[in-house]
Amino acid sequence: MNIDDLSWQAHNLGGVHPRMAQTLLDLGQVELLARAAQERGDWNCAKAAALELGAVGEFERALALLDPFTDIGWRAAEWVTAEVMIRQGEADEALAMVRPDAAELDDAHVCVRYAELSAKAGRIDEAIEVLTPHLGASWPLSCLVEATEGQGADDQVLDVLAQAAERAGTEPTDSLERWQVLLLTARVLERAGRTDAAVETLRTEAAAGRHHPVNFPEYHAELLARQGLIEELASLAADQPYAAFDAYAKALEDAGRAPEAEALLRERIEAHDLSNDRAALMDLLVRQGRIDEAVETGRPTFDYHDCGNLLHRTLDLLVDDGRPDRALELVEGLTGPYAEGHPDDVLQLRLRLLGEAGRCPQGIAEATALNERQPGAWDTSLARLLELDGRLEEAVALLRASTHYRATLDLADMLLRNGRPAEALAAIPTIAEERAAAERRGW
């Protein structure tokens, strides 16, 4: 283990992926993660295990796991060590260990991390102080708002936001815009129970007639919906339909006015046919158990070449409804531009749905034939079908030998699904091994 390997892991998500580390925690495998941290020098394993051990009061074990990483100067380990120490009741020592020096005070990332830890320790004044030089950008402000939630410091945060609102747009080097500050202000006011003030903050800004990115009216609409201000939301939806209309329809449904919401969505689809409105109508119909109507609502988008294509969403809907054969019929009936432009994607969907429908032998035969034409390209699909067909060891052997770029991760996931976490972890190359392989490939 060395700094270069750990830096490579951080930048390339190498070794044990954070998602896998979290899955192992969810499975109660903290001891397995701890061993992996010690034996493999994997930072993601060490971090996950240390935080979990600290959360249950095993502070000494948590800190011992982190020591080898702090000993070589891995900064991320120092932050996690400080977090564990704060849980242990040693906030003074923890913050002293990671307090930014004079040079680091110019680094917003360092100051944000320190502010987060200060807030965890209840040192709100210190968090605000270290972030004050960086309030010309929105993300440090956002981090301050998040870090102070539930800390009883909303008035202090609102004071900072008021200063930031005055500063916004006045410094040529600042990226902060006034509307960003106002969204954060509304968020803090709402969580402080001052909902009328939160609504008025956004209402006043909206009435000023200034141009805002879509984030502003979207949040404004969500706030109005949460407060049950449906008529005001209707006005906003009329003025900003792309950002607010779906929130308005959902608010109507939540208020017991689902037929009205459905009628408005259908009118809007008829007039503009936007994919997000079709998605909103699909969701409404699903909540009413009208699955077939939801499928037909999504069907016109199946040839779209962008995120507006609702094909995958529709297929998942049918699978969740216990009708994978119906989903397979939809895929087999695809003949338009999307199917012609994405033949491999359509084949992948077909193989997946054959498995979901319990037609694994047919899927295995088709995937095997595809693999004969394109060796290795269909290994992951074939392995999943073998697993579903009860031929787990064949699936595992196929993935172990495969050169497919997803084979290692799919193998680990497969072993986890089948109650073999130690094997799943062992299937992941060490950081050094993975880095060496990447360098051989010229990555």
PyMOL commands that set and color helices and strands:
alter all, ss='L'
color gray80, all
select helices_A, chain A and resi 3-12+18-26+30-40+43-55+59-71+75-87+91-98+104-106+108-120+124-134+138-147+154-167+178-191+195-207+215-226+230-239+241-254+258-272+275-287+291-301+311-320+324-332+337-341+343-356+360-373+379-388+392-401+407-417+421-427+431-440
alter helices_A, ss='H'
color red, helices_A
deselect
rebuild
show_as cartoon
